[in-house]
Structure formats: structure tokens, C-alpha cells
Amino acid sequence: MPLLTQSDVLRHTIAALERTEIPYLVCGSVAAGALGEPRMTLDIDIALSLALSDVERLCAEFPSPERSEEHTSELQSHSFISY
């Protein structure tokens, strides 16, 4: 399987976020480049408005043989924001 380009990863990620209806914002160098200030970067910054209940649906969009139900539960138990 060929390596994915940054554009491929961005398209796949945005499509997954759209399918799951999770609000997001592309920011950082990718957003700056889209607005006319290109910068060399190898990362993609995306801010999510993610509820704990969204974690399983989002993880399902990125299947991996290494990801288990236990791993998803672990992700759900970590929250950066307290409600």
C-alpha cells in the first residue's frame, strides 16, 4: 500500500468528522496555507468539539488491528476538559 500524502490524510480525516457530525476546526499551518500564507509543515492541526460519547464513533472511522474496546474505553476515561 502506498504511503498517504498529507492531503490524503486531511481528506480522510475531514470526511470522517463530517460523517460522524463532530464539529471541528482546521487550524495551524494547514489553515494558514489555505488562506494564502503557505508554510512548510508535516503536521495537521484540527480542534474538535468532542464529547466523551463521540470517542467510540470517531475511533471506528480509523480502524486498526491494534485498537481494542479496552483502548477505546481508556481514551474515553481521559478528558482535557471537566464539565
BELNOR-V337768 format. One record per residue. N is the residue number from 0. RES is the residue in one small letter. SS is DSSP state (a for helix, b for strand, c for the rest). OMEGA is omega in whole degrees, 0 to 359 (* if undefined). NEAR is the number of other ideal C-beta (glycine too) atoms within 12 Angstrom. Layout:
n = {N N}
res = {RES RES}
ss = {SS SS}
omega = {OMEGA OMEGA}
near = {NEAR NEAR}
This chain:
n = {0 1 2 3 4 5 6 7 8 9 10 11 12 13 14 15 16 17 18 19 20 21 22 23 24 25 26 27 28 29 30 31 32 33 34 35 36 37 38 39 40 41 42 43 44 45 46 47 48 49 50 51 52 53 54 55 56 57 58 59 60 61 62 63 64 65 66 67 68 69 70 71 72 73 74 75 76 77 78 79 80 81 82}
res = {m p l l t q s d v l r h t i a a l e r t e i p y l v c g s v a a g a l g e p r m t l d i d i a l s l a l s d v e r l c a e f p s p e r s e e h t s e l q s h s f i s y}
ss = {c c c c c a a a a a a a a a a a a a a a c c c b b b b a a a a a a a c c c c c c c c c c b b b b c c c a a a a a a a a a c c c c c c c c a a a a a a a a a c c c c c c}
omega = {180 177 178 174 177 179 177 181 180 179 180 182 179 178 179 179 177 180 183 179 176 180 183 176 174 183 178 186 179 178 179 178 178 180 173 177 184 175 177 179 177 180 177 179 178 176 181 168 193 173 178 180 180 189 183 179 180 179 180 178 182 185 179 178 182 184 179 176 178 179 178 177 178 178 181 183 180 180 178 183 176 179 *}
near = {4 5 7 13 12 20 14 15 20 26 17 20 26 23 16 24 27 15 17 25 16 27 16 25 17 24 18 21 21 28 21 16 20 17 13 8 13 12 16 11 17 12 15 28 21 25 18 24 15 26 18 20 14 25 26 23 21 30 25 17 22 23 13 11 7 10 19 14 13 12 18 24 15 15 22 20 11 14 15 10 11 6 7}
